[in-house]
Amino acid sequence: MGFIMTGIAFIVMLSSLNLDAFTGKKPVVSSKEPKIVNIVNFIRLLEPRDPKITEEVLYQTVVKQVEIMKKYNLPGTFLLQYDALMDSRYQKLLSGLPKGSFEIGAWWEIPQPLVEKAGLKWRGRYPWDWRANIGFSTGYTPEERLKLIDVYMTDFKKIFGYYPKSVGSWFIDAYSLNYMYEKYHIVASSNCKDQYGTDGYTLWGGYWNQAYYPSKINSYMPAQNAKNQIPVPIFRMLGSDPIRQYDTGLGTQRQGVVTLEPVYNFGGGDATWVNWFFKSFTEDGSLGFNYTQAGQENSFTWDAMAKGFEIQMPLIAKLRAEGKVKVETMEQFGLWFKKNYKVTPATSFSVSEDLEGSDLKTIWFNSRFYRVNMLWENNGLRIRDIHLFDENFPDQYNSQPATSNECVFFTLPVVDGYIWSKSNQLAGMRLKAWIDGKEVLLKGKDPRFSNGKGAVHISWPLTTVNGTMEIDLKETGMTIKWNGRQALNWYFDLNTSAEAQLPFHKISPKRVDCSFEHIGYKVQAIQGTFSKPANGAIMRLKPEANVISLNLSDINASKL
């Protein structure tokens, strides 16, 4: 995503041995966990921000996308904004694609023709206006949203003979998404990667990568219980760099972009980065399944994205031939997800080897209750992020329209290594110990990641002292244990920038009471203790009998 956001290619390799959509051959399966790629490109009719980007330029961009996908026999999904849906050129082009290989779905941005056909007044500056209170469903009342959906779905069916099964956007409110599911039976959706302020859209603290079932009152928030979820998996877009995307733009109001999007010189348009990303994606362990997105919206034009497509498409085809990924449409992957998961699963994305010249390692772990990110830097460990999920936390747009040109979605922070940081003070919980009368950062060798049933185990051999830190990330919480012969006075300290607005109200030995956006919640220590140290740290977490165990599922959230 950039100022003009990206299309989509989601990568997921399924463990099933379904016949390949084009060749009829069974792929070789070389991994236990599915690694999935959806190639999804979405289509706008016009680009009002640049007179050089004409309707014909945008159309020819899609023609080129189709050509290169056909060249490498790659299936994918094309999502149509309403103005493009009603254009005969796109109707003819997409109707002629093989239905077993290509999917046509809806891109849920709201242009002028859709608004006016629904009997509403257009408030935009241009026939398509990307502001959150104009160009997205969040800018309309719940009643207006239903009218917009009905018009789109009716016209889509008139043109293609069926309702779309996949609907994507940078963000879709829960009210609209649930209506699309209940009335039109969509099976898959997508939203933007986590980002802070980029293009005026903030989605921060959510289920990182892969897919989740959203709460009925908050489309960004994973639900904890099936009865409170919309049973449509939402896939996270854009293929974020699992190491660098998070910290990009520290200290600014607009986060940068390091993603698989083909237009970016460092990211999806760089062969070195792309090869590294897919090597980690396919070879590093992932819990449950792994997923990424490739592709681009036509607004960027073919000239800007051609290099990235020409790098990525043959590589994806090669990985598919080797049985390392499965390339699916959004609909196909949505059906697979619903068949395999009744509630949001626990998943992970790990990186054991960074780009040349860097020794960074990381793991992202998600469940229906929380997410955590751990980063190994300079041979030390920083817990960079912990956010909690609560299905009863409504998004502010569920029942009321957005009134500004920006849109924000948050979850409940416990550790935030981006918002609580400055460029000279990176926030996080660092692993330390008191050795020979002084405080030291514990250092070690490369962490080793292994996956069990619904859980990830990390073994990290230390070099500061002899022994290992054994870490278990489970659906409901995490456990960290020191395994060594010698006694070790170890702990985690949370440090942030001085200006950070923190959620902590009371730090007690066995729990921390927090509040954020008028929601109260708690973090409980099953084993270990919290305290406020005298060294300037915000909070300290110490073990009991060499074990720290946190309950991250029973957060007792409530409105304040």
PyMOL commands that set and color helices and strands:
alter all, ss='L'
color gray80, all
select helices_A, chain A and resi 55-71+82-85+88-95+112-117+137-139+142-160+174-184+198-200+226-228+245-247+271-283+298-300+302-321+330-340
alter helices_A, ss='H'
color red, helices_A
select strands_A, chain A and resi 8-12+35-43+76-80+102-107+166-168+188-191+201-204+211-212+214-215+218-222+234-236+290-294+326-328+347-351+361-366+370-377+380-388+407-410+412-416+428-435+438-441+448-451+456-461+468-474+477-483+490-495+504-507+511-516+519-527+529-531+539-542+547-551+558-559
alter strands_A, ss='S'
color yellow, strands_A
deselect
rebuild
show_as cartoon
